[in-house]
Amino acid sequence: MLFMVRMDVNVPPDFDSDTFEKLKQTEKARAEDLQRSGKWQHLWRIAGQYANISIFDVSDAAELHDILINLPLFPFMSTEVTALCRHPSAIIDD
Ligand SMILES: O=C(O)C[C@H]1C=CC(=O)O1
């Protein structure tokens, strides 16, 4: 199943910056692993915002939920999930 996920990252202004930098590195490694696995198919920065639009290809909503809540930056994120299905006029069958 395909899902579009918007992730907005909100860091409290008084949060320790070194700790946050370490979390970002852990998040980057996790995101790269999930992309290599094929589960995180697209990762796009929303220009001008600390936010992204991502496409996940997972077996079901429960798997997506498990991935999202285990992201290192999840405690600092708000997420919006949209289930996708093939458009009948789409010419690319990916
Ligand atoms: O930067 C972000 O949008 C948040 C998060 C998603 C992937 C990643 O490496 O960090």
The ligand as an SDF file (V2000), in Angstrom:
LIG
                    3D

 10 10  0  0  0  0  0  0  0  0999 V2000
   14.2410   16.4660    7.8360 O   0  0  0  0  0  0  0  0  0  0  0  0
   13.0680   16.0430    7.9240 C   0  0  0  0  0  0  0  0  0  0  0  0
   12.1930   16.3500    7.1100 O   0  0  0  0  0  0  0  0  0  0  0  0
   12.6810   15.1120    9.0560 C   0  0  0  0  0  0  0  0  0  0  0  0
   13.1770   13.7380    8.8860 C   0  0  0  0  0  0  0  0  0  0  0  0
   12.7950   12.9940    7.7050 C   0  0  0  0  0  0  0  0  0  0  0  0
   13.8740   12.4070    7.1680 C   0  0  0  0  0  0  0  0  0  0  0  0
   15.0030   12.8390    7.8580 C   0  0  0  0  0  0  0  0  0  0  0  0
   16.1810   12.5410    7.6680 O   0  0  0  0  0  0  0  0  0  0  0  0
   14.6210   13.7150    8.8400 O   0  0  0  0  0  0  0  0  0  0  0  0
  1  2  2  0
  2  3  1  0
  2  4  1  0
  4  5  1  0
  5  6  1  0
  5 10  1  0
  6  7  2  0
  7  8  1  0
  8  9  2  0
  8 10  1  0
M  END
$$$$
